[in-house]
Amino acid sequence: MKVLHPLAFALLVASAVAAQAQMSKDAMSSMKPAAPAPQTAAGMLTDAVVQKIDTAGGVIVLKHGDIPNLAMPAMTMGFDVADRKMLDGVKAGDKVRFHVEVMKGKPTVTHMEAAR
């Protein structure tokens, strides 16, 4: 087996690295950016239907789709609300979009709007 001269080996490695860098640059330039996820200042929104409201307790029961930021599957459950004013003007049967974060160890609605 023939051993490469150290200088020849260094040139071979350098040319391979340069070729890989060019290939990566070309691959990146041909990629299309992904469509942005629906977001607001509150973050990603999840579609839901209001099932029940407990204004005194500050809880809303929602039948909701997947909640990606919590890795939560679709289900019906009650959520605390960060601000009870969010419950004003909302009634059972309304379609809403909401964002939930874990606050004080509980999933809490931090943003809610009427679905369009």
Residue, then its C-alpha position, 0 to 999 in steps of 0.5 A: m500500500k502506497v502512503l500519501h505524502p503529508l502535503a498531498f494528503a493536506l491538499l486532498v483534505a482541503s479540496a474535499v472540504a471546499a467541495q463540501a462547502q460549495m455543495s452545501k451552499d448550493a443546496m441551501s440556495s435551492m431550498k424554499p423557505a417553509a411557510p410560516a406557522p399561523q402566529t400572533a404575538a402570543g405564539m401559535l394558535t390552536d382552534a377550539v370550540v368553547q364547551k363551558i365557562d366558569t367565570a367565577g373560577g376563571v376556567i374555560v372548557l375547550k374542545h381543542g385540536d393538537i397543542p404543539n408547544l405542549a405536545m398535547p393531543a386533541m381533547t376536551m379539557g378545562f384551562d385556567v385563563a391568565d386574565r378573566k376578562m378573556l371570558d367576557g363575551v364568550k359563550a358555549g358553542d363559540k369557535v375560538r383560537f387560543h394559545v396556552e402556556v404552562m403557568k404556575g404548573k398549570p396549562t393556562v390560556t394566555h391569548m384567545e380570539a374569535a375564530r374567523 
